[in-house]
Amino acid sequence: MKLSANVLLKIRYLLSSLSIAMLLSGCSSIGKGIAEAVLEKSETEDARQCQVWGQPFTGIQAGLGKQKGKTKILFVHGVGDHMPGYTTEFLEKLAKELNLTARSHSQKNIALSAPLLGRKELGNLRVTHLLNEERGIDLTFYELTWSEITRKHKELLAFDNSGDYDFRRAKINSLLKKFSNDTGPDPIIYLGDSRDAILAAFTQSFCWMATGDWDDLPDSGIHACSGLNDSSADYIAHDEYVFISHSLGSRITIDGMQRIAHILANVAKYADAGKNVNIADSAIAALQNKQVPIYMLSNQLPMLQLGRELPEVVGAPSDYCDVSGVNYNKRMVSKTEIIAFSDPNDLLSYGIPSGFAEQYIDTRLCPSITNVNINIASVMDAFGLTDLANPLEAHVGYDKDDRVIALIAKGIGHPNASPLVNQRCEFTKEVR
């Protein structure tokens, strides 16, 4: 059936409106919706690009099966209201890629609290244990849900979704307004007085990762991790820590790491102020020898840096990260590998440009940048609109993409990379 010019015009207007709404309202895992119903079109061949520029990285698999120490992953979500369990699909795909064939009967759910903030509730830390019993390998997965902090603030907009206002809108506009009301406020709230609470939730999550293993964690209830003592140093020295984040979650992860760097540099001050911060020198020394990867899905660091203050320490990598540097003993970790994923058709994600880390990331993290330029959404020809990609799918589909999962699981630029990655992704090593 041939579509009339008027129908085509309406379709083009709808697509434009959806793209603008995505740009204005942020992101959320809202699944398939109106945009995909219009844009979806099957292709006979998957020609989506995948290009990686930077340093080789080994992925999660390289840390599994160690004689001493465990692999521990922390996932931090982006904007939009999330409930515990939001990582289930991603976790199942990752487990399959890593050949982890068994899992804990149930999850542990810790209601986070922080001594520095008067023990107010800060969200949920959901912990899952994955294993391969035959190979003797396991992995502990920590899922941080901080939406509880922003949910209360967003109640201010609840009136706008009520019948008093919502019935006046067209149906599609109503869906878009609800989406906007759910996702748009989070970056604004994060810049306000809730920032400390969200960063405390991240810090508490990291503390729980570093103070024990699966069997040591509480099953449920409200708990605060009080610090890193000498017994934590052994865990820190031998465990592998991995961070995975999405959109605003990447800003939270970097800010959280910078917050930890600040606390470690001022332990005595916090202790003297009666803040009940207990961090042993042995734990700090163990952390300084760690190499920590952060996989940033739909990376937004450049955009979310706009108008923000600079970190405490910038522009001196040789002083802090080189063995001969004058401040080498003041670093937080030996290296932070930032692997930034962005789809060029994702309206809200960005690569990390040269020089960004030196100017905008705390030098004590010793950051190293690798960019992954990857088409999450397919470019297609829909209703006569050529060269079109669904910006919604380009933004929320990272954690479902097999290539992304394989890159996180097994890396690139080394002999043990996934065959899928070797076949579908191009790697260019950058040298200095």
N, C-alpha and C positions, 0 to 999 in steps of 0.2 A: 504494500500500500504506500502510495506516494504522499508524503506529508505536505500540508499547505505551508505557504510562506509564513502565515500567522502562527501556526503551531511551532515551526522552527524558531521563530522569533521568541516565542514564550520559553522554549527549551533553552535557548541561549541566555535569556534573562535569568532563568532559574539557576543555571550553572554559574553565572557571574555572581549572583547573590550568595550562593553557597560558598564560593571562594572568598568573597569579602567577609562573610560571617566567620569563616575559619580564621582569617587574618586578624579580625578584631577580638575574637572570643577565646583564643588559646586553644588547648587541646584536651581531649578526653577519650578514653577507650569506649566510645559509644556504639561500636560495632557497625554493622551494615545498616545504612539508613537511606534517606531519600536520595542523597547524591549518588550512592553506588547503584541504586536502582536505575538511574538514568545513564550512568557512565559505564556500567559493566559491559564488557564485550570480550568474548573469548578470543584467544590468538592461537594460531597453529604452532608458533615457535616463540619460546621465551627469549627475547632479545634484550632483557634488562641488563644494564651495565653494572659492574662492580669493580671499582678501582681503589687500590690502597696505596697511599703514599706515606712513607715514614720508616719506622724501624720494624724488623721482624718481631713477632710476639708469639708465644707458645700456646696461649689459651689455657683453659682450666685443666685439661687432661694431664698436662705435664706435672702438676702438683699432686695428682692422685696416686695412691699406692705407696706413699713414703713409709719407711719403717717407723719413723717418729714424726708426729705432727699430723694435723687434719687440714682439709680444704674447707674453707668457710666463705660463703657468698652472702652479701647483703644487697637486696634490691630496694631502690628508693623510687617511688612513683612520682608522677608529675601532677599537673593541675586536674581539677575535677574531683568529685566525691568518689572515694574508693572504699571498698569494704575488704576486710581480711579474706585472702584467697584470690585476689585479683591476678596473681602470677601463675595460677594453676596451669593454664595452657602452655605458657612459656616453660614452666618447670618440667612438665611432662615431655616436651620436645627436647629440652636439654638433657634430661635423664636418658632418653632414648639415644641421643647422639653420643653420650658418654658411657653407654652400656651399663647403666645403673638399673638393675632389674628388680630391686626390692625397695620398699620404703617403710617408714615407721607406721604403725597401725593408726596413729592419730598425730596431730600437730600439738605443739606446745604454744600457748598464747600468753605472753607477758604484757600486762597493762603497764606501760612505761611511766616512770616517775623519776624526778631528778632532785637531788638534795639542794642544788644551787637555786632551784626555782620553787622552794617550799613544798616539794613533793606533789605538785599538781599533776594530774593525769595528762600524758603527752601522746596518746595513741597506742597502737598495738604492734607488738613484735611477734610475728607468727613464725615458728621454727619447724622445719621438716627435715627428717633424716633420710638420706638416700644411700643405698648400698648395692654392691655386687658381692654376694656372699662367697661365691666360688673363687673370685679373684682377690678377695680380701681388701676391697677398696670401699670407701664411703665418702660422703659429702654432706655437710650441714648447710641448709639454705635458710637464711633469715629474711623475712619479708616485712619491711617497715610500712605501716599505714599511719600517716600523720594527718589524715583528713579530719579526725576528731577535733583538731585544733582550729581549723578554718571553718568547719561546719557550723559552729555556733555563730560566727560572724556573718555567714551568708544567710542566716535566718532573717537578717534585715531586709533581704530582697524577696522573702517568701510571699509577700503581698502581691508581687508582680506576677506570680504564677497562679494566683487565686482566681476564682470565678469572677470576681469583681472586675478584673482586668483582662484575663486571658480570653474570654469569649469574644472580645472585640477584635481579635487578631485572626488573620487567615491561618488555616491549619499548619501549613509549612512554616510560616513566620512564627507561629506559636512554638513549634519544635525548636526552631533556631533560637528563639528568645530564652527558652528553658536551658538550652545548651550554653548559651552565653552567660546566663545567670549562674550556672554551675561552675564554669571554667574561668571566666574572665576575672572574677574577684581574687583568685588565689595569688597571682603575682603581686597584686596591690596589697593584700593582707600580709604577704611575706615581707614586704618592705616596711611594714608597720611594727607594732609592738609584739606581734606573734612570732617574729623572726627568731627571737631568743628561744622560745618554746620549741619551735620546729628544729632548730639546731641542737637543742638539748636532747630531743628525741633521737636525732642521728647519733650524737655522742654516746647516749645511753646504749643504743643498739651496738655500736662498735665496742663499748665496754663489755657487754654481754658476750660478744664474739671472742674477746681476748681473755676472759677470766675462767674459762672452762670448756668442757665438751658437752655433747648432747645429754649425757647422763647427769651432768652437774646443773642443768638449767631447771628452774621451777616449772611445773606443769601449767600453772595458771596463777591468777591473782595479780595484785598491784605490787610491783617490786622496783627498787632502785639499785643500780649497780654503783657501789660506793667508791670504786677506784681500782687501780692496778697495783697489787702488792708484789712481793718477791716471788710468790708462787705463780703469778701471772706471767712473769718474765719467761718461764720455760715454755708456756703456750705460745707466747708472742714469737719467741726465737724459732720455733719449729713449725708453727701453723702457716698455711697459705691463706691470705686474705684477698678477696676479690669483691669489687663494687660494681654493680650494674644500676644504671639510672635512666630515667626518661624525662626529657624536656626540663621543666623546672626542677625535677629531682637531681639533675646534674649540677645546677647552681647550689642546691642544698648540700650535695655531697662535697663539692669543693669548699664551700663556706664552712661545712662541718669539719673538714680536715684542717682548715685554717684556724678554726676555733680550738681544735685539739692542740695545734702547734702553739697557739697563744697560751693555753693552760699549761702545757709542758714547760714553756719558758718562764712561767710565773708561779710555779708550784708553791714556793715558799710564801709568796704574797697571799695566795688563796688560803693557805694553811693558817697564816697569822691572822687573817680576817675571820677565822672561825667558819669557813665554808665547808668543812668536812671533806676536803679533797685529799685523797690518799693515793699518791703515785710514787712508787719506789724508784730509786735511781736505776736499779737493775732492769725494770720494765722499760724505762726511757731508753736505756742503752740497747736493749733488744729491739725496740721499735726503730731505732735509728739505723739498723742494719736490714730493715725490710724493704723489699721491692713490691709495690702495690699497684695492680692494674685497675683502672676505672673504665668500664665500657659505657659510653654515653650514647644512648639511643635518641635520635632526633635532637642532636646537640644544639643548645641555645646560648652557650656561654657568651659569645660576642654581643647578642642583643640584650641579655640580662646583665651585662656589665655597664650598659648605658646609664650615666648619671650616678653611678655608685662610687663610694670611696675606694681608694687603692688599699691593697693589703698592707700589713705592717712592714713586711720586708719584701722588696722587689729589686730586680735589676742587678743582682750580685750572685749569679749562679756559681762562678768559680770560687767565691769565698766560702760558700756553704756546701757545695756538692762535690768539689774536688778534694781528694785526700789531703792535698797540701794547703787547702784553703784555711784562712785565719779563723773562720767560724765553722769549720767542719764539724766540730763537736756540738754545734747548736742546731743542726738540721733536725727535722722531724723523722723523715725516712730517707733511705739512700736513693730511692727513685720512685716517682709516681708516673706510671705509664698511662697516659690518657689516650684512649682509642675512641675517636669521635665519629659517630655514624651520622650521615646526613644524606637525604634524598634531594637532588636539585629541584624537584617538583614539590617538595614539602615547603609550604610558604613560611613555616616557622622554625626551620632548622638551618644551621650554618656550619661550614667548615671552620677550622681554627686557623687563622692566617699566621704567617711567619712573624715572629716577634711578640705575639699575644701573650704567651706564657711568661716571657721575661718581664713584661710590663704589668700584667694583670693577675698573675697567680703568685701566691706567696713563695718566695725562693726556697724557704725551708722545706717545701714539698719536693724539691728537685724534679720538676715536671719534665716529661718528654712527650711530644705530640705525634700521633699518627692519625691521619685523616682517612676515613672510609667513605668514598663517594659511591652511593649505591641506589639504584632505582628500586624502590619498594613497590610503587605503583607502576603499572604498565602504561606506556605511551600508546595511545590508540586514536582511531578515527571514529568519532561518535556523532551520528546525525549530521554529517558533513563538516564537523569541526575537527580539522586535522591537527595533529601534534598536541593532543590533549591528554593530561594525566589527572587522575582524581586526587586533589590535594588532601582530602580527608584520609584516604588510604595511605598516601605518601607520608602522613604524619603519625598515624597510630599503628601501622602494620609491622614495625620493626621486630617486635618480640614474637611474631608469628612466621617470619621469613626464614626459610631453611638455611640460606647462606649466612644470615646474621647469626643464627644459632651455631652453625658450624665454625664460624670465625671466633665466636666467644669460646666455644668448646675446645678447638684445636689450633687456633691461630693461623698464621700465614708466614711464608718466607723461611720455612724449615722443612725437613724431610717428613715429619709426622702430621703435616696439615691434612685436612679432609680432602678426599678426591673431588668432592663437589666444589670446594673452594679453589683447588688447583685448576679445575675445568672452567669455572664460571667467573673467577676473579683475577684481575691483573695486579701484580705487586711491583712497585717501584721503590727501591731502597733509597733513602735520602742520606747523603754523607755530608759531613761538615769539613 
